[in-house]
Amino acid sequence: MSEKIIDLFEEIFTTHKEYCGTVIETHIQKLKELDAYLPPMQSFFIVTNTTTQKYPFISKNFEYTLGLDREKMTTIGAPYWFSHFHPEDIPIWMRALNDLMLFTMTEVPIEDRSKLSYTWNFRVKNNKDEYLNVYEHQTPTYFDENGKPIIGIAHQSVIGGDEKRPIIATVKKLNKKNEYETIFYKNYSQKLLTVSLTNREKDIVRLLALNNTTNQIADKLHISPHTVSAHRKNILAKLNFDSTKELVQYCLVNLLF
């Protein structure tokens, strides 16, 4: 990575020291892992406030990556940011966010909501009027009296050009081993992939991509090595691949994690 690109993870903790030593820091460590296995990309952080529709923190790399105005992000807020979203993606993206919030408020106990991480993707226009695919991890850091997420840390990464991709939304929860387990997954493309993996299979693919062994995956997901091996065989059979390398590459390209 170029020396011009700042250390995003150090920056977020320098600016928001209250996150150090909390479950939020654990989420950030998982985001560091994400950078290790996704394709080469450019990334930045945004702290979001859904109540004010403003962004109290935008990492410097936002301007380096997209060429957009950080000051307008903090002063104008959501109207400025959303004006750069691809018009075809906005209604699908909003439906995905509504589904994620409904799932959170109806299916996840209040005491578990700080352990969640949300992901989705969309296309955004840079300062050259080029649309880029962006993949976002959103981690809630503050909740209202009803347990609704209000403030969160968004880690956003450019993962490709303007090609149309299915918008996929997920919810993952940190388990007792500080490992993510997928508890919600939905593909919003009208042309759904013919083969779908279970949430458990997606977690195993993600851990395989991080070079975890069968025994390590079993430990992190609280299942037996035999069960992991059975899942691996089933995944390869479903997607008709001969090797784990082919499997991981396919799932990363299609955001199946």
CYANA upper distance limits for C-alpha pairs under 8 A (distance plus 0.5 A):
  1 MET  CA      5 ILE  CA      7.47
  5 ILE  CA     61 ASN  CA      6.91
  5 ILE  CA     64 TYR  CA      8.21
  6 ILE  CA     11 GLU  CA      8.27
  6 ILE  CA     60 LYS  CA      8.12
  6 ILE  CA     61 ASN  CA      7.24
  7 ASP  CA     11 GLU  CA      6.77
  8 LEU  CA     12 ILE  CA      6.87
  8 LEU  CA     43 SER  CA      8.41
  8 LEU  CA     44 PHE  CA      7.08
  8 LEU  CA     45 PHE  CA      7.46
  8 LEU  CA     59 SER  CA      7.65
  8 LEU  CA     61 ASN  CA      8.22
  9 PHE  CA     13 PHE  CA      7.22
  9 PHE  CA     28 ILE  CA      7.69
  9 PHE  CA     32 LYS  CA      8.19
 10 GLU  CA     14 THR  CA      6.64
 11 GLU  CA     15 THR  CA      6.65
 11 GLU  CA     59 SER  CA      7.96
 12 ILE  CA     16 HIS  CA      6.40
 12 ILE  CA     45 PHE  CA      8.03
 12 ILE  CA     59 SER  CA      8.21
 13 PHE  CA     17 LYS  CA      5.69
 13 PHE  CA     18 GLU  CA      8.48
 13 PHE  CA     19 TYR  CA      7.22
 13 PHE  CA     20 CYS  CA      7.11
 16 HIS  CA     20 CYS  CA      8.45
 19 TYR  CA     23 VAL  CA      8.42
 19 TYR  CA     24 ILE  CA      6.38
 19 TYR  CA     25 GLU  CA      6.52
 20 CYS  CA     24 ILE  CA      8.05
 20 CYS  CA     25 GLU  CA      6.21
 21 GLY  CA     25 GLU  CA      6.60
 22 THR  CA     26 THR  CA      7.44
 23 VAL  CA     27 HIS  CA      6.94
 23 VAL  CA    114 SER  CA      7.72
 23 VAL  CA    115 LYS  CA      7.40
 24 ILE  CA     28 ILE  CA      6.81
 24 ILE  CA    114 SER  CA      8.39
 24 ILE  CA    139 THR  CA      7.88
 24 ILE  CA    141 THR  CA      7.31
 25 GLU  CA     29 GLN  CA      6.79
 26 THR  CA     30 LYS  CA      6.96
 26 THR  CA    178 ASN  CA      7.74
 27 HIS  CA     31 LEU  CA      6.88
 27 HIS  CA    117 SER  CA      8.04
 27 HIS  CA    139 THR  CA      7.66
 28 ILE  CA     32 LYS  CA      6.90
 29 GLN  CA     33 GLU  CA      7.16
 30 LYS  CA     34 LEU  CA      6.91
 31 LEU  CA     35 ASP  CA      7.02
 31 LEU  CA    137 HIS  CA      8.45
 31 LEU  CA    155 HIS  CA      8.17
 32 LYS  CA     36 ALA  CA      7.29
 33 GLU  CA     37 TYR  CA      7.47
 33 GLU  CA    210 LEU  CA      7.98
 34 LEU  CA     38 LEU  CA      6.69
 36 ALA  CA    210 LEU  CA      7.89
 37 TYR  CA    209 ALA  CA      6.61
 37 TYR  CA    210 LEU  CA      6.69
 38 LEU  CA    252 LEU  CA      7.13
 39 PRO  CA    159 ILE  CA      7.44
 39 PRO  CA    252 LEU  CA      8.24
 40 PRO  CA    159 ILE  CA      7.95
 41 MET  CA    157 SER  CA      6.75
 41 MET  CA    158 VAL  CA      5.97
 41 MET  CA    159 ILE  CA      6.18
 42 GLN  CA     65 THR  CA      6.59
 42 GLN  CA    157 SER  CA      6.03
 42 GLN  CA    158 VAL  CA      5.88
 42 GLN  CA    159 ILE  CA      8.23
 43 SER  CA     61 ASN  CA      7.54
 43 SER  CA     62 PHE  CA      8.09
 43 SER  CA     65 THR  CA      7.58
 43 SER  CA    155 HIS  CA      7.59
 43 SER  CA    156 GLN  CA      6.03
 43 SER  CA    157 SER  CA      4.68
 43 SER  CA    158 VAL  CA      6.87
 44 PHE  CA     58 ILE  CA      8.24
 44 PHE  CA     59 SER  CA      6.35
 44 PHE  CA     60 LYS  CA      8.10
 44 PHE  CA     61 ASN  CA      5.84
 44 PHE  CA     62 PHE  CA      5.85
 44 PHE  CA     65 THR  CA      8.14
 44 PHE  CA    155 HIS  CA      6.46
 44 PHE  CA    156 GLN  CA      5.98
 44 PHE  CA    157 SER  CA      7.08
 45 PHE  CA     57 PHE  CA      8.38
 45 PHE  CA     58 ILE  CA      6.40
 45 PHE  CA     59 SER  CA      5.70
 45 PHE  CA     61 ASN  CA      8.36
 45 PHE  CA     62 PHE  CA      7.85
 45 PHE  CA    153 ILE  CA      7.52
 45 PHE  CA    154 ALA  CA      6.11
 45 PHE  CA    155 HIS  CA      5.19
 45 PHE  CA    156 GLN  CA      6.72
 46 ILE  CA     55 TYR  CA      7.16
 46 ILE  CA     57 PHE  CA      6.21
 46 ILE  CA     58 ILE  CA      5.05
 46 ILE  CA     59 SER  CA      6.92
 46 ILE  CA    153 ILE  CA      6.52
 46 ILE  CA    154 ALA  CA      5.52
 46 ILE  CA    155 HIS  CA      7.07
 46 ILE  CA    156 GLN  CA      8.26
 47 VAL  CA     55 TYR  CA      6.07
 47 VAL  CA     56 PRO  CA      6.52
 47 VAL  CA     57 PHE  CA      5.54
 47 VAL  CA     58 ILE  CA      7.00
 47 VAL  CA    151 ILE  CA      7.66
 47 VAL  CA    152 GLY  CA      6.22
 47 VAL  CA    153 ILE  CA      5.06
 47 VAL  CA    154 ALA  CA      6.43
 48 THR  CA     53 GLN  CA      7.96
 48 THR  CA     54 LYS  CA      6.96
 48 THR  CA     55 TYR  CA      5.31
 48 THR  CA     56 PRO  CA      7.33
 48 THR  CA     57 PHE  CA      8.16
 48 THR  CA    151 ILE  CA      5.99
 48 THR  CA    152 GLY  CA      5.82
 48 THR  CA    153 ILE  CA      6.85
 48 THR  CA    154 ALA  CA      7.52
 49 ASN  CA     53 GLN  CA      6.13
 49 ASN  CA     54 LYS  CA      6.12
 49 ASN  CA     55 TYR  CA      6.57
 49 ASN  CA     56 PRO  CA      7.94
 49 ASN  CA    150 ILE  CA      6.35
 49 ASN  CA    151 ILE  CA      5.07
 49 ASN  CA    152 GLY  CA      7.35
 50 THR  CA     54 LYS  CA      7.70
 50 THR  CA    150 ILE  CA      5.86
 50 THR  CA    151 ILE  CA      6.91
 51 THR  CA    150 ILE  CA      6.88
 53 GLN  CA     77 GLY  CA      6.38
 53 GLN  CA     78 ALA  CA      5.85
 54 LYS  CA     73 MET  CA      7.65
 54 LYS  CA     74 THR  CA      6.42
 54 LYS  CA     75 THR  CA      7.63
 54 LYS  CA     76 ILE  CA      7.60
 54 LYS  CA     77 GLY  CA      4.76
 54 LYS  CA     78 ALA  CA      6.53
 55 TYR  CA     73 MET  CA      6.77
 55 TYR  CA     74 THR  CA      5.59
 55 TYR  CA     77 GLY  CA      6.49
 55 TYR  CA     78 ALA  CA      8.33
 56 PRO  CA     74 THR  CA      6.42
 57 PHE  CA     74 THR  CA      7.79
 58 ILE  CA     62 PHE  CA      7.25
 58 ILE  CA     70 ARG  CA      6.99
 58 ILE  CA     73 MET  CA      8.17
 58 ILE  CA     74 THR  CA      8.19
 60 LYS  CA     64 TYR  CA      7.59
 60 LYS  CA     70 ARG  CA      8.32
 61 ASN  CA     65 THR  CA      6.40
 62 PHE  CA     66 LEU  CA      6.50
 62 PHE  CA     67 GLY  CA      7.60
 62 PHE  CA     68 LEU  CA      7.59
 62 PHE  CA     70 ARG  CA      7.70
 63 GLU  CA     67 GLY  CA      4.84
 63 GLU  CA     68 LEU  CA      5.78
 63 GLU  CA     69 ASP  CA      6.98
 63 GLU  CA     70 ARG  CA      7.21
 65 THR  CA    158 VAL  CA      8.50
 66 LEU  CA    125 LYS  CA      8.31
 66 LEU  CA    126 ASN  CA      5.28
 66 LEU  CA    127 ASN  CA      6.88
 67 GLY  CA    126 ASN  CA      6.55
 67 GLY  CA    127 ASN  CA      5.58
 67 GLY  CA    128 LYS  CA      8.46
 68 LEU  CA    126 ASN  CA      6.95
 68 LEU  CA    127 ASN  CA      6.29
 69 ASP  CA     73 MET  CA      6.98
 70 ARG  CA     74 THR  CA      6.98
 71 GLU  CA     75 THR  CA      6.62
 72 LYS  CA     76 ILE  CA      5.67
 72 LYS  CA     77 GLY  CA      7.09
 72 LYS  CA     80 TYR  CA      7.30
 73 MET  CA     77 GLY  CA      5.06
 73 MET  CA     78 ALA  CA      7.70
 73 MET  CA     80 TYR  CA      6.93
 73 MET  CA     81 TRP  CA      7.07
 76 ILE  CA     80 TYR  CA      6.46
 77 GLY  CA     81 TRP  CA      6.99
 78 ALA  CA     82 PHE  CA      6.26
 79 PRO  CA     83 SER  CA      6.51
 80 TYR  CA     84 HIS  CA      7.68
 81 TRP  CA     85 PHE  CA      7.80
 84 HIS  CA    124 VAL  CA      5.86
 84 HIS  CA    125 LYS  CA      5.47
 84 HIS  CA    126 ASN  CA      7.93
 85 PHE  CA     89 ASP  CA      7.57
 85 PHE  CA     90 ILE  CA      7.11
 85 PHE  CA    122 PHE  CA      7.86
 85 PHE  CA    123 ARG  CA      6.38
 85 PHE  CA    124 VAL  CA      4.91
 85 PHE  CA    125 LYS  CA      6.77
 86 HIS  CA     90 ILE  CA      7.04
 86 HIS  CA    122 PHE  CA      8.03
 86 HIS  CA    123 ARG  CA      5.93
 86 HIS  CA    124 VAL  CA      6.28
 86 HIS  CA    125 LYS  CA      7.55
 86 HIS  CA    131 TYR  CA      7.76
 87 PRO  CA     91 PRO  CA      8.32
 88 GLU  CA     92 ILE  CA      8.12
 89 ASP  CA     93 TRP  CA      6.33
 89 ASP  CA    122 PHE  CA      6.69
 89 ASP  CA    123 ARG  CA      7.42
 89 ASP  CA    167 ILE  CA      8.38
 90 ILE  CA     94 MET  CA      6.55
 91 PRO  CA     95 ARG  CA      6.72
 92 ILE  CA     96 ALA  CA      6.71
 92 ILE  CA    167 ILE  CA      7.84
 92 ILE  CA    188 TYR  CA      7.54
 93 TRP  CA     97 LEU  CA      6.77
 93 TRP  CA    120 TRP  CA      8.39
 93 TRP  CA    121 ASN  CA      8.36
 93 TRP  CA    122 PHE  CA      7.58
 93 TRP  CA    167 ILE  CA      7.59
 94 MET  CA     98 ASN  CA      6.70
 95 ARG  CA     99 ASP  CA      6.74
 96 ALA  CA    100 LEU  CA      6.74
 96 ALA  CA    120 TRP  CA      8.48
 96 ALA  CA    168 ILE  CA      8.40
 96 ALA  CA    169 ALA  CA      6.75
 96 ALA  CA    188 TYR  CA      8.06
 97 LEU  CA    101 MET  CA      6.69
 97 LEU  CA    169 ALA  CA      8.40
 98 ASN  CA    102 LEU  CA      6.61
 99 ASP  CA    103 PHE  CA      6.55
100 LEU  CA    104 THR  CA      6.64
100 LEU  CA    118 TYR  CA      8.33
100 LEU  CA    169 ALA  CA      8.05
100 LEU  CA    170 THR  CA      8.17
100 LEU  CA    171 VAL  CA      7.82
101 MET  CA    105 MET  CA      6.61
102 LEU  CA    106 THR  CA      6.51
103 PHE  CA    107 GLU  CA      5.84
103 PHE  CA    108 VAL  CA      7.63
104 THR  CA    108 VAL  CA      5.62
104 THR  CA    113 ARG  CA      7.94
105 MET  CA    109 PRO  CA      8.38
105 MET  CA    147 GLY  CA      8.08
105 MET  CA    148 LYS  CA      7.41
108 VAL  CA    112 ASP  CA      7.00
108 VAL  CA    113 ARG  CA      7.04
109 PRO  CA    113 ARG  CA      7.18
110 ILE  CA    147 GLY  CA      6.18
112 ASP  CA    116 LEU  CA      7.74
113 ARG  CA    140 PRO  CA      8.31
113 ARG  CA    147 GLY  CA      8.18
114 SER  CA    139 THR  CA      8.49
114 SER  CA    140 PRO  CA      6.76
114 SER  CA    141 THR  CA      7.20
115 LYS  CA    173 LYS  CA      5.88
115 LYS  CA    174 LEU  CA      5.79
116 LEU  CA    139 THR  CA      7.04
116 LEU  CA    140 PRO  CA      7.63
116 LEU  CA    171 VAL  CA      7.15
116 LEU  CA    172 LYS  CA      6.10
116 LEU  CA    173 LYS  CA      5.00
116 LEU  CA    174 LEU  CA      7.07
117 SER  CA    137 HIS  CA      7.10
117 SER  CA    138 GLN  CA      6.26
117 SER  CA    139 THR  CA      5.29
117 SER  CA    140 PRO  CA      7.71
117 SER  CA    171 VAL  CA      6.26
117 SER  CA    172 LYS  CA      5.68
117 SER  CA    173 LYS  CA      6.82
118 TYR  CA    136 GLU  CA      8.48
118 TYR  CA    137 HIS  CA      6.09
118 TYR  CA    138 GLN  CA      5.49
118 TYR  CA    139 THR  CA      6.91
118 TYR  CA    169 ALA  CA      7.80
118 TYR  CA    170 THR  CA      6.18
118 TYR  CA    171 VAL  CA      5.15
118 TYR  CA    172 LYS  CA      6.94
119 THR  CA    135 TYR  CA      7.82
119 THR  CA    136 GLU  CA      5.91
119 THR  CA    137 HIS  CA      5.03
119 THR  CA    138 GLN  CA      6.68
119 THR  CA    168 ILE  CA      8.29
119 THR  CA    169 ALA  CA      5.99
119 THR  CA    170 THR  CA      5.69
119 THR  CA    171 VAL  CA      7.08
120 TRP  CA    135 TYR  CA      6.56
120 TRP  CA    136 GLU  CA      5.98
120 TRP  CA    137 HIS  CA      7.50
120 TRP  CA    167 ILE  CA      7.19
120 TRP  CA    168 ILE  CA      5.99
120 TRP  CA    169 ALA  CA      4.98
120 TRP  CA    170 THR  CA      7.19
121 ASN  CA    133 ASN  CA      7.60
121 ASN  CA    134 VAL  CA      6.04
121 ASN  CA    135 TYR  CA      4.89
121 ASN  CA    136 GLU  CA      6.41
121 ASN  CA    167 ILE  CA      6.13
121 ASN  CA    168 ILE  CA      6.92
121 ASN  CA    169 ALA  CA      7.94
122 PHE  CA    133 ASN  CA      6.30
122 PHE  CA    134 VAL  CA      5.99
122 PHE  CA    135 TYR  CA      7.30
122 PHE  CA    167 ILE  CA      7.05
123 ARG  CA    131 TYR  CA      6.38
123 ARG  CA    132 LEU  CA      5.74
123 ARG  CA    133 ASN  CA      4.91
123 ARG  CA    134 VAL  CA      6.30
123 ARG  CA    162 ASP  CA      7.41
124 VAL  CA    131 TYR  CA      5.72
124 VAL  CA    132 LEU  CA      5.91
124 VAL  CA    133 ASN  CA      7.04
124 VAL  CA    134 VAL  CA      7.38
125 LYS  CA    129 ASP  CA      6.04
125 LYS  CA    130 GLU  CA      5.74
125 LYS  CA    131 TYR  CA      4.71
125 LYS  CA    132 LEU  CA      6.74
126 ASN  CA    130 GLU  CA      6.03
126 ASN  CA    131 TYR  CA      6.87
126 ASN  CA    132 LEU  CA      7.81
130 GLU  CA    162 ASP  CA      7.79
131 TYR  CA    161 GLY  CA      6.95
131 TYR  CA    162 ASP  CA      5.38
132 LEU  CA    158 VAL  CA      7.13
132 LEU  CA    159 ILE  CA      8.16
132 LEU  CA    160 GLY  CA      6.45
132 LEU  CA    161 GLY  CA      4.98
132 LEU  CA    162 ASP  CA      5.45
133 ASN  CA    158 VAL  CA      6.23
133 ASN  CA    159 ILE  CA      6.12
133 ASN  CA    160 GLY  CA      5.59
133 ASN  CA    161 GLY  CA      6.19
133 ASN  CA    162 ASP  CA      6.61
133 ASN  CA    163 GLU  CA      8.01
134 VAL  CA    156 GLN  CA      6.91
134 VAL  CA    157 SER  CA      5.91
134 VAL  CA    158 VAL  CA      4.98
134 VAL  CA    159 ILE  CA      6.34
134 VAL  CA    160 GLY  CA      7.96
135 TYR  CA    156 GLN  CA      6.11
135 TYR  CA    157 SER  CA      5.72
135 TYR  CA    158 VAL  CA      6.88
135 TYR  CA    159 ILE  CA      7.14
136 GLU  CA    154 ALA  CA      6.96
136 GLU  CA    155 HIS  CA      6.17
136 GLU  CA    156 GLN  CA      4.86
136 GLU  CA    157 SER  CA      6.95
137 HIS  CA    154 ALA  CA      6.04
137 HIS  CA    155 HIS  CA      5.62
137 HIS  CA    156 GLN  CA      6.89
138 GLN  CA    152 GLY  CA      6.78
138 GLN  CA    153 ILE  CA      6.13
138 GLN  CA    154 ALA  CA      4.83
138 GLN  CA    155 HIS  CA      6.94
139 THR  CA    152 GLY  CA      5.70
139 THR  CA    153 ILE  CA      5.66
139 THR  CA    154 ALA  CA      6.89
140 PRO  CA    149 PRO  CA      6.23
140 PRO  CA    150 ILE  CA      7.71
140 PRO  CA    151 ILE  CA      6.42
140 PRO  CA    152 GLY  CA      4.56
140 PRO  CA    153 ILE  CA      6.98
141 THR  CA    149 PRO  CA      7.89
141 THR  CA    150 ILE  CA      8.21
141 THR  CA    151 ILE  CA      6.10
141 THR  CA    152 GLY  CA      5.46
141 THR  CA    153 ILE  CA      7.58
142 TYR  CA    149 PRO  CA      6.50
142 TYR  CA    150 ILE  CA      6.15
142 TYR  CA    151 ILE  CA      5.53
142 TYR  CA    152 GLY  CA      7.33
143 PHE  CA    147 GLY  CA      5.65
143 PHE  CA    148 LYS  CA      5.65
143 PHE  CA    149 PRO  CA      4.93
143 PHE  CA    150 ILE  CA      5.73
143 PHE  CA    151 ILE  CA      7.53
144 ASP  CA    148 LYS  CA      5.90
144 ASP  CA    149 PRO  CA      7.17
144 ASP  CA    150 ILE  CA      6.99
165 ARG  CA    189 SER  CA      8.34
166 PRO  CA    187 ASN  CA      7.10
166 PRO  CA    188 TYR  CA      6.71
166 PRO  CA    189 SER  CA      5.07
166 PRO  CA    191 LYS  CA      8.46
166 PRO  CA    192 LEU  CA      8.41
167 ILE  CA    187 ASN  CA      6.64
167 ILE  CA    188 TYR  CA      5.82
167 ILE  CA    189 SER  CA      6.60
168 ILE  CA    185 TYR  CA      7.82
168 ILE  CA    186 LYS  CA      6.22
168 ILE  CA    187 ASN  CA      4.99
168 ILE  CA    188 TYR  CA      6.41
168 ILE  CA    189 SER  CA      8.29
168 ILE  CA    255 LEU  CA      7.92
169 ALA  CA    184 PHE  CA      8.34
169 ALA  CA    185 TYR  CA      6.34
169 ALA  CA    186 LYS  CA      5.96
169 ALA  CA    187 ASN  CA      7.18
169 ALA  CA    188 TYR  CA      8.43
170 THR  CA    182 THR  CA      7.63
170 THR  CA    183 ILE  CA      8.10
170 THR  CA    184 PHE  CA      5.67
170 THR  CA    185 TYR  CA      4.90
170 THR  CA    186 LYS  CA      7.03
171 VAL  CA    182 THR  CA      6.46
171 VAL  CA    183 ILE  CA      6.21
171 VAL  CA    184 PHE  CA      5.37
171 VAL  CA    185 TYR  CA      7.17
172 LYS  CA    180 TYR  CA      6.11
172 LYS  CA    181 GLU  CA      5.74
172 LYS  CA    182 THR  CA      4.78
172 LYS  CA    183 ILE  CA      6.12
172 LYS  CA    184 PHE  CA      7.51
173 LYS  CA    179 GLU  CA      8.33
173 LYS  CA    180 TYR  CA      5.74
173 LYS  CA    181 GLU  CA      5.83
173 LYS  CA    182 THR  CA      7.00
173 LYS  CA    183 ILE  CA      7.44
174 LEU  CA    178 ASN  CA      5.61
174 LEU  CA    179 GLU  CA      5.66
174 LEU  CA    180 TYR  CA      5.05
174 LEU  CA    181 GLU  CA      6.89
175 ASN  CA    179 GLU  CA      5.95
175 ASN  CA    180 TYR  CA      6.83
175 ASN  CA    181 GLU  CA      7.36
175 ASN  CA    221 LEU  CA      8.42
177 LYS  CA    220 LYS  CA      6.31
177 LYS  CA    221 LEU  CA      8.33
178 ASN  CA    220 LYS  CA      8.43
179 GLU  CA    220 LYS  CA      6.56
179 GLU  CA    221 LEU  CA      7.73
180 TYR  CA    203 ASP  CA      8.02
181 GLU  CA    199 ASN  CA      8.24
181 GLU  CA    200 ARG  CA      7.88
181 GLU  CA    203 ASP  CA      6.68
181 GLU  CA    221 LEU  CA      7.96
182 THR  CA    199 ASN  CA      5.86
182 THR  CA    200 ARG  CA      7.43
182 THR  CA    202 LYS  CA      8.03
182 THR  CA    203 ASP  CA      7.00
183 ILE  CA    199 ASN  CA      7.21
184 PHE  CA    199 ASN  CA      7.95
185 TYR  CA    199 ASN  CA      7.63
187 ASN  CA    192 LEU  CA      7.23
188 TYR  CA    192 LEU  CA      8.09
195 VAL  CA    238 LYS  CA      7.37
195 VAL  CA    239 LEU  CA      7.45
197 LEU  CA    201 GLU  CA      6.22
197 LEU  CA    202 LYS  CA      6.69
197 LEU  CA    235 ILE  CA      7.84
197 LEU  CA    256 LEU  CA      8.30
198 THR  CA    202 LYS  CA      6.78
199 ASN  CA    203 ASP  CA      6.86
200 ARG  CA    204 ILE  CA      6.85
201 GLU  CA    205 VAL  CA      6.73
201 GLU  CA    231 HIS  CA      7.00
201 GLU  CA    232 ARG  CA      8.31
201 GLU  CA    235 ILE  CA      7.44
202 LYS  CA    206 ARG  CA      6.71
202 LYS  CA    256 LEU  CA      6.91
202 LYS  CA    257 PHE  CA      5.36
203 ASP  CA    207 LEU  CA      6.78
203 ASP  CA    257 PHE  CA      6.98
204 ILE  CA    208 LEU  CA      6.54
204 ILE  CA    217 ILE  CA      7.44
204 ILE  CA    228 VAL  CA      8.07
204 ILE  CA    231 HIS  CA      8.37
204 ILE  CA    232 ARG  CA      8.21
205 VAL  CA    209 ALA  CA      6.65
205 VAL  CA    247 LEU  CA      8.35
205 VAL  CA    248 VAL  CA      6.80
205 VAL  CA    251 CYS  CA      8.10
205 VAL  CA    257 PHE  CA      7.35
206 ARG  CA    210 LEU  CA      7.06
206 ARG  CA    248 VAL  CA      8.20
206 ARG  CA    257 PHE  CA      6.25
207 LEU  CA    211 ASN  CA      7.15
207 LEU  CA    212 ASN  CA      6.13
207 LEU  CA    217 ILE  CA      7.06
208 LEU  CA    212 ASN  CA      5.74
208 LEU  CA    213 THR  CA      7.61
208 LEU  CA    217 ILE  CA      8.39
208 LEU  CA    244 THR  CA      8.29
208 LEU  CA    248 VAL  CA      7.86
209 ALA  CA    248 VAL  CA      6.40
212 ASN  CA    216 GLN  CA      6.24
212 ASN  CA    217 ILE  CA      6.64
213 THR  CA    217 ILE  CA      6.69
214 THR  CA    218 ALA  CA      6.68
214 THR  CA    225 PRO  CA      6.36
214 THR  CA    228 VAL  CA      6.72
214 THR  CA    229 SER  CA      7.31
215 ASN  CA    219 ASP  CA      6.77
215 ASN  CA    224 SER  CA      8.40
215 ASN  CA    225 PRO  CA      5.91
216 GLN  CA    220 LYS  CA      6.74
217 ILE  CA    221 LEU  CA      6.57
217 ILE  CA    225 PRO  CA      8.21
217 ILE  CA    228 VAL  CA      7.69
218 ALA  CA    222 HIS  CA      6.20
218 ALA  CA    223 ILE  CA      5.33
218 ALA  CA    224 SER  CA      5.79
218 ALA  CA    225 PRO  CA      5.69
218 ALA  CA    227 THR  CA      8.34
218 ALA  CA    228 VAL  CA      6.74
219 ASP  CA    223 ILE  CA      7.12
219 ASP  CA    224 SER  CA      8.13
223 ILE  CA    227 THR  CA      7.03
223 ILE  CA    228 VAL  CA      7.75
224 SER  CA    228 VAL  CA      7.02
225 PRO  CA    229 SER  CA      6.70
226 HIS  CA    230 ALA  CA      6.73
227 THR  CA    231 HIS  CA      6.70
228 VAL  CA    232 ARG  CA      6.71
229 SER  CA    233 LYS  CA      6.84
230 ALA  CA    234 ASN  CA      6.72
231 HIS  CA    235 ILE  CA      6.57
232 ARG  CA    236 LEU  CA      6.77
233 LYS  CA    237 ALA  CA      6.66
234 ASN  CA    238 LYS  CA      6.55
235 ILE  CA    239 LEU  CA      6.77
236 LEU  CA    240 ASN  CA      6.08
236 LEU  CA    241 PHE  CA      5.57
236 LEU  CA    242 ASP  CA      7.18
236 LEU  CA    243 SER  CA      7.90
236 LEU  CA    244 THR  CA      8.04
236 LEU  CA    247 LEU  CA      7.34
237 ALA  CA    241 PHE  CA      7.22
239 LEU  CA    247 LEU  CA      8.00
241 PHE  CA    246 GLU  CA      6.88
241 PHE  CA    247 LEU  CA      6.64
242 ASP  CA    246 GLU  CA      7.81
243 SER  CA    247 LEU  CA      6.94
244 THR  CA    248 VAL  CA      6.58
245 LYS  CA    249 GLN  CA      6.78
246 GLU  CA    250 TYR  CA      6.72
247 LEU  CA    251 CYS  CA      6.78
248 VAL  CA    252 LEU  CA      6.64
249 GLN  CA    253 VAL  CA      6.75
250 TYR  CA    254 ASN  CA      6.75
251 CYS  CA    255 LEU  CA      6.30
251 CYS  CA    256 LEU  CA      5.16
251 CYS  CA    257 PHE  CA      7.16
252 LEU  CA    256 LEU  CA      6.66
252 LEU  CA    257 PHE  CA      7.51
